[in-house]
Amino acid sequence: MIKIRKLRSVEEIEQCEKLPVLHKLWGTEEEIICYGQMGYIPEKEWIVKLTACESEPLATYVQADAPVYKDSALEVFLNFVPEMERYLNLEVNANGALLCQFGKRGDRAPVSSRCSQNVSVEVCKTVDKWSVLLRIPFELIRACFGEVCLHKGMQMSFNLYKICETEENKHFISYTFIPVPKPDFHLPQYFATGIMG
């Protein structure tokens, strides 16, 4: 079980535990060092930072809700009511194009119409790595999951991914191991458990 740290400011995300995304799946051979960090500011927002040590990541899409998983993408899936198997999937490329959906496996829709507050996306690129900072308003979480009480001691589930489905750069890497024969990240039974600290 991973403790999700309470933050006083978004800058404190840098002090959160680094969660290694290192399970190379479905024939992936490429070595890409990746990790995620997660925390929350009470009554305000859920914060996720994802980092990949990858130079010149493939990034063709620029618009929201594009299939960024065909580019080099970093992803986080979040479930705040694990017994219901609904989750938010947030997928971002190095251009900052965000694909954000909510629902069950095989039945998800964009979240853009659910809430007036949108997810904030901030991308940082250097010579040898790139990262994305996601700030997810509690208002949006509650618009998706109902009036869930986000408080110390609450359990949720999540997974983190590095992906590219384009043939010449294809790779699938996850935080938790997914023991299925074909590529499929949309399996909440293999999410990790987090507890709000």
C-alpha positions as a Markdown table, in Angstrom:
| # | Residue | x | y | z |
|---|---|---|---|---|
| 1 | Met | 0.0 | 0.0 | 0.0 |
| 2 | Ile | 1.4 | 3.4 | -1.0 |
| 3 | Lys | 0.9 | 6.4 | 1.2 |
| 4 | Ile | -0.3 | 9.5 | -0.7 |
| 5 | Arg | 1.2 | 12.5 | 0.9 |
| 6 | Lys | -0.7 | 15.6 | 2.0 |
| 7 | Leu | 0.9 | 18.7 | 0.5 |
| 8 | Arg | 0.8 | 22.4 | 1.4 |
| 9 | Ser | 1.7 | 23.5 | -2.1 |
| 10 | Val | 2.2 | 22.0 | -5.5 |
| 11 | Glu | 5.9 | 22.5 | -5.2 |
| 12 | Glu | 6.0 | 19.8 | -2.5 |
| 13 | Ile | 5.3 | 17.1 | -5.1 |
| 14 | Glu | 9.1 | 17.0 | -5.6 |
| 15 | Gln | 9.4 | 15.6 | -2.0 |
| 16 | Cys | 6.9 | 12.7 | -2.7 |
| 17 | Glu | 8.1 | 9.1 | -3.0 |
| 18 | Lys | 9.2 | 8.2 | -6.5 |
| 19 | Leu | 7.1 | 5.3 | -7.8 |
| 20 | Pro | 9.1 | 3.3 | -10.4 |
| 21 | Val | 7.4 | 2.5 | -13.7 |
| 22 | Leu | 9.6 | -0.5 | -14.6 |
| 23 | His | 7.5 | -3.5 | -15.7 |
| 24 | Lys | 8.3 | -4.0 | -19.4 |
| 25 | Leu | 5.3 | -5.8 | -20.9 |
| 26 | Trp | 4.2 | -7.5 | -24.1 |
| 27 | Gly | 7.6 | -7.8 | -25.8 |
| 28 | Thr | 8.9 | -4.4 | -24.7 |
| 29 | Glu | 12.7 | -4.3 | -24.8 |
| 30 | Glu | 13.4 | -0.6 | -24.7 |
| 31 | Glu | 14.9 | 0.6 | -21.5 |
| 32 | Ile | 13.2 | 3.9 | -20.4 |
| 33 | Ile | 13.6 | 5.0 | -16.8 |
| 34 | Cys | 10.2 | 6.3 | -15.6 |
| 35 | Tyr | 8.6 | 7.2 | -12.3 |
| 36 | Gly | 5.6 | 8.9 | -10.9 |
| 37 | Gln | 4.9 | 11.0 | -7.8 |
| 38 | Met | 1.5 | 11.7 | -6.2 |
| 39 | Gly | 0.1 | 13.9 | -3.5 |
| 40 | Tyr | -2.9 | 16.0 | -2.7 |
| 41 | Ile | -3.8 | 19.5 | -1.4 |
| 42 | Pro | -6.8 | 19.0 | 1.0 |
| 43 | Glu | -10.1 | 20.3 | -0.4 |
| 44 | Lys | -8.4 | 21.5 | -3.5 |
| 45 | Glu | -6.6 | 19.1 | -5.9 |
| 46 | Trp | -5.0 | 15.8 | -6.6 |
| 47 | Ile | -1.4 | 16.2 | -8.0 |
| 48 | Val | 0.5 | 13.7 | -10.2 |
| 49 | Lys | 4.0 | 14.2 | -11.6 |
| 50 | Leu | 5.2 | 11.7 | -14.2 |
| 51 | Thr | 8.8 | 11.7 | -15.5 |
| 52 | Ala | 10.5 | 9.7 | -18.3 |
| 53 | Cys | 14.2 | 9.7 | -19.0 |
| 54 | Glu | 13.7 | 9.9 | -22.8 |
| 55 | Ser | 15.2 | 12.3 | -25.3 |
| 56 | Glu | 13.2 | 13.5 | -28.2 |
| 57 | Pro | 9.9 | 11.7 | -27.4 |
| 58 | Leu | 7.5 | 11.2 | -30.3 |
| 59 | Ala | 4.9 | 13.9 | -30.0 |
| 60 | Thr | 2.6 | 14.6 | -33.0 |
| 61 | Tyr | -0.8 | 15.4 | -31.4 |
| 62 | Val | -1.5 | 18.8 | -30.0 |
| 63 | Gln | -5.3 | 18.8 | -29.3 |
| 64 | Ala | -7.2 | 17.5 | -26.3 |
| 65 | Asp | -8.8 | 14.1 | -26.5 |
| 66 | Ala | -6.4 | 13.0 | -29.3 |
| 67 | Pro | -5.0 | 9.4 | -29.3 |
| 68 | Val | -1.8 | 10.4 | -27.5 |
| 69 | Tyr | -1.0 | 6.8 | -26.7 |
| 70 | Lys | 0.2 | 6.5 | -30.3 |
| 71 | Asp | 2.8 | 9.1 | -29.4 |
| 72 | Ser | 5.2 | 8.6 | -26.5 |
| 73 | Ala | 2.9 | 9.1 | -23.6 |
| 74 | Leu | 2.9 | 9.1 | -19.8 |
| 75 | Glu | -0.3 | 7.9 | -18.2 |
| 76 | Val | -2.0 | 7.7 | -14.8 |
| 77 | Phe | -5.2 | 5.8 | -14.1 |
| 78 | Leu | -7.1 | 6.8 | -10.8 |
| 79 | Asn | -10.0 | 5.1 | -9.1 |
| 80 | Phe | -11.4 | 6.8 | -6.0 |
| 81 | Val | -14.2 | 4.2 | -5.5 |
| 82 | Pro | -12.3 | 0.9 | -6.2 |
| 83 | Glu | -15.3 | -1.4 | -5.6 |
| 84 | Met | -17.1 | 0.2 | -8.5 |
| 85 | Glu | -14.3 | -0.4 | -11.1 |
| 86 | Arg | -14.7 | 3.1 | -12.6 |
| 87 | Tyr | -11.6 | 5.1 | -13.2 |
| 88 | Leu | -10.1 | 8.3 | -14.7 |
| 89 | Asn | -7.5 | 7.7 | -17.3 |
| 90 | Leu | -5.2 | 10.6 | -18.0 |
| 91 | Glu | -2.8 | 10.3 | -20.9 |
| 92 | Val | -0.4 | 13.0 | -22.0 |
| 93 | Asn | 2.3 | 13.4 | -24.6 |
| 94 | Ala | 5.3 | 15.8 | -24.6 |
| 95 | Asn | 3.2 | 18.5 | -26.3 |
| 96 | Gly | 0.9 | 18.6 | -23.3 |
| 97 | Ala | -2.0 | 17.1 | -25.3 |
| 98 | Leu | -4.3 | 15.4 | -22.7 |
| 99 | Leu | -6.6 | 12.5 | -23.2 |
| 100 | Cys | -8.8 | 12.3 | -20.1 |
| 101 | Gln | -11.7 | 9.9 | -19.9 |
| 102 | Phe | -13.9 | 8.4 | -17.2 |
| 103 | Gly | -15.8 | 5.2 | -16.9 |
| 104 | Lys | -15.5 | 1.4 | -16.8 |
| 105 | Arg | -13.3 | -0.7 | -19.0 |
| 106 | Gly | -14.7 | -0.7 | -22.5 |
| 107 | Asp | -17.2 | 2.1 | -21.7 |
| 108 | Arg | -15.4 | 5.4 | -21.1 |
| 109 | Ala | -16.1 | 9.0 | -22.3 |
| 110 | Pro | -14.2 | 12.3 | -22.2 |
| 111 | Val | -14.6 | 14.2 | -18.9 |
| 112 | Ser | -14.7 | 17.6 | -20.5 |
| 113 | Ser | -18.5 | 18.0 | -20.1 |
| 114 | Arg | -18.6 | 16.9 | -16.5 |
| 115 | Cys | -17.1 | 19.9 | -14.7 |
| 116 | Ser | -16.3 | 23.5 | -15.3 |
| 117 | Gln | -12.8 | 23.0 | -13.9 |
| 118 | Asn | -10.3 | 21.3 | -16.1 |
| 119 | Val | -7.2 | 19.3 | -15.4 |
| 120 | Ser | -4.1 | 21.6 | -15.4 |
| 121 | Val | -1.2 | 20.1 | -17.6 |
| 122 | Glu | 2.3 | 21.4 | -17.3 |
| 123 | Val | 5.1 | 19.8 | -19.4 |
| 124 | Cys | 8.8 | 20.3 | -18.8 |
| 125 | Lys | 11.4 | 19.1 | -21.3 |
| 126 | Thr | 15.2 | 18.9 | -21.0 |
| 127 | Val | 17.8 | 17.3 | -23.2 |
| 128 | Asp | 17.4 | 13.8 | -21.8 |
| 129 | Lys | 14.1 | 13.7 | -20.0 |
| 130 | Trp | 10.5 | 15.1 | -19.9 |
| 131 | Ser | 7.9 | 15.3 | -17.3 |
| 132 | Val | 4.2 | 16.2 | -16.9 |
| 133 | Leu | 2.6 | 17.8 | -13.9 |
| 134 | Leu | -1.2 | 17.1 | -13.6 |
| 135 | Arg | -3.4 | 19.0 | -11.2 |
| 136 | Ile | -6.8 | 17.4 | -10.9 |
| 137 | Pro | -9.4 | 19.5 | -9.1 |
| 138 | Phe | -11.4 | 17.7 | -6.4 |
| 139 | Glu | -14.5 | 19.2 | -8.1 |
| 140 | Leu | -13.8 | 17.1 | -11.1 |
| 141 | Ile | -13.1 | 14.0 | -9.1 |
| 142 | Arg | -16.5 | 14.4 | -7.3 |
| 143 | Ala | -18.2 | 15.1 | -10.6 |
| 144 | Cys | -17.0 | 11.7 | -11.8 |
| 145 | Phe | -17.2 | 9.6 | -8.7 |
| 146 | Gly | -20.0 | 11.3 | -6.8 |
| 147 | Glu | -19.6 | 13.0 | -3.4 |
| 148 | Val | -16.7 | 10.9 | -2.4 |
| 149 | Cys | -15.0 | 12.1 | 0.8 |
| 150 | Leu | -11.3 | 12.7 | 0.0 |
| 151 | His | -9.7 | 12.6 | 3.5 |
| 152 | Lys | -6.8 | 11.2 | 5.5 |
| 153 | Gly | -7.1 | 7.4 | 5.6 |
| 154 | Met | -9.2 | 7.0 | 2.5 |
| 155 | Gln | -8.1 | 4.2 | 0.1 |
| 156 | Met | -8.0 | 4.5 | -3.6 |
| 157 | Ser | -6.3 | 2.6 | -6.4 |
| 158 | Phe | -4.1 | 3.6 | -9.3 |
| 159 | Asn | -1.6 | 2.6 | -11.9 |
| 160 | Leu | 1.1 | 4.5 | -13.9 |
| 161 | Tyr | 2.2 | 3.8 | -17.4 |
| 162 | Lys | 4.7 | 4.7 | -20.2 |
| 163 | Ile | 3.4 | 3.8 | -23.6 |
| 164 | Cys | 3.7 | 4.2 | -27.3 |
| 165 | Glu | 1.6 | 2.2 | -29.8 |
| 166 | Thr | 3.3 | 3.4 | -32.9 |
| 167 | Glu | 5.1 | 0.5 | -34.4 |
| 168 | Glu | 8.6 | 2.0 | -34.8 |
| 169 | Asn | 8.7 | 3.1 | -31.1 |
| 170 | Lys | 6.2 | 0.6 | -29.6 |
| 171 | His | 6.6 | 0.0 | -25.8 |
| 172 | Phe | 4.4 | -0.8 | -22.8 |
| 173 | Ile | 5.7 | -0.2 | -19.3 |
| 174 | Ser | 3.7 | -0.1 | -16.1 |
| 175 | Tyr | 4.1 | 0.5 | -12.3 |
| 176 | Thr | 2.3 | -2.7 | -11.4 |
| 177 | Phe | 2.8 | -6.0 | -13.3 |
| 178 | Ile | -0.1 | -6.9 | -15.6 |
| 179 | Pro | -0.2 | -10.7 | -16.2 |
| 180 | Val | -2.2 | -10.9 | -19.4 |
| 181 | Pro | -1.1 | -12.1 | -22.8 |
| 182 | Lys | -2.1 | -9.0 | -24.9 |
| 183 | Pro | -1.6 | -5.3 | -24.3 |
| 184 | Asp | -4.3 | -3.9 | -22.0 |
| 185 | Phe | -3.7 | -1.2 | -19.4 |
| 186 | His | -7.5 | -1.0 | -18.7 |
| 187 | Leu | -7.6 | -3.6 | -16.0 |
| 188 | Pro | -8.4 | -2.1 | -12.6 |
| 189 | Gln | -7.9 | -5.4 | -10.8 |
| 190 | Tyr | -4.2 | -4.9 | -11.3 |
| 191 | Phe | -4.1 | -1.3 | -9.9 |
| 192 | Ala | -2.0 | -0.6 | -6.8 |
| 193 | Thr | -3.6 | 0.6 | -3.6 |
| 194 | Gly | -3.0 | 4.1 | -2.2 |
| 195 | Ile | -4.0 | 5.5 | 1.1 |
| 196 | Met | -4.3 | 9.2 | 1.8 |
| 197 | Gly | -1.9 | 10.3 | 4.5 |
